[in-house]
Amino acid sequence: LEKKLQFIEQARAICHKGHVPYDCFTMSSRFIEGAILMYLRRKGQVAKNKPLDGREEYEQRMEDGEEGFEGAYVKPPVPGRYDWVFDLDLTSMYPNIIISLNISPETKVAIAENWDIEKFFKGELDKVFVGSTTYSKAEFETLLKSTNYSIASNGVMYKQDKQGVIPEILVKWFDERKDLRKLAKKHADAKEWEKYEFYDQRQKVQKVLLNSIYGVLGLPIFRFYDKDNASAVTLTGQDIIKTANKAINQYYKKTLNDTENKDYVIYVDTDSCFASALPIIEKTQTYRDWE
């Protein structure tokens, strides 16, 4: 397994990236924090201190068995046997949410306490409460446009005038992974397998870093901990994947002239929707000729 998958080498590379001891390879908060601190140091910037009561909050949470913040949306699967199943997968959804909304501790502005994006756009949310201020729907729309604030599904608003530390380093890691994948492909095409394995391993390390950062935002012992930011990522992700679920069903109903309001999505998990293409395929002339 090690010869084929090279997990030990991957663990070593992750620790090198985060400048942490090898025994910290399972502690994402350690190697993510180390990587961010080194990035800031090279830019001549100083990070904030760790939360003073972080360890105490973490241990209390473990003792109480609390999750900390709401996680991903998972739709129970519809039992059955299906043919021609496809998976609509949203690439790097959580990192892209952080980048798009500019989620970072220093960009967080305020929280709309009663925010509900669906009700807001349907006109069912007449008032929005931000701290001690109450805005009408029109006033809140004007506020968002005039300030260019983004707003997450949990109501947290973020400044857009300057890229935050967390989105900034994610963009850097995305670019690094893209370059490494290109190099891996180049050497694979040239059948230079040793170099291919080297660069492929490095791009996998970047993938681990990209996909680990959202979770540690909700970890009290993490230097950049903010529970609101963590739930901003997962709750926005829930709305995105639920919207994708609705879009698939709308497409099927329109294509199949379905008036029964049937649910064609078999299963939803975090950033993926699964459905069978067979109902669409069966309507094609090619399929009927084949049948």
SULKA-V194576 format. One record per run of one state. SS is the DSSP state (alpha for helix, beta for strand, coil for the rest). FROM is the first residue (numbers start at 1). LEN is the number of residues. If there is no record, write none. Layout:
BEGIN
ss & from & len
SS & FROM & LEN
SS & FROM & LEN
END
This chain:
BEGIN
ss & from & len
coil & 1 & 1
alpha & 2 & 4
coil & 6 & 1
alpha & 7 & 12
coil & 19 & 3
alpha & 22 & 3
coil & 25 & 3
alpha & 28 & 15
coil & 43 & 11
alpha & 54 & 11
coil & 65 & 9
beta & 74 & 2
coil & 76 & 9
beta & 85 & 5
coil & 90 & 3
alpha & 93 & 9
coil & 102 & 6
beta & 108 & 5
coil & 113 & 4
alpha & 117 & 6
coil & 123 & 4
beta & 127 & 4
coil & 131 & 2
beta & 133 & 4
alpha & 137 & 11
coil & 148 & 2
beta & 150 & 2
coil & 152 & 4
beta & 156 & 3
coil & 159 & 6
alpha & 165 & 25
coil & 190 & 3
alpha & 193 & 24
coil & 217 & 10
alpha & 227 & 30
coil & 257 & 8
beta & 265 & 5
coil & 270 & 2
beta & 272 & 5
coil & 277 & 1
alpha & 278 & 4
coil & 282 & 3
alpha & 285 & 6
coil & 291 & 1
END
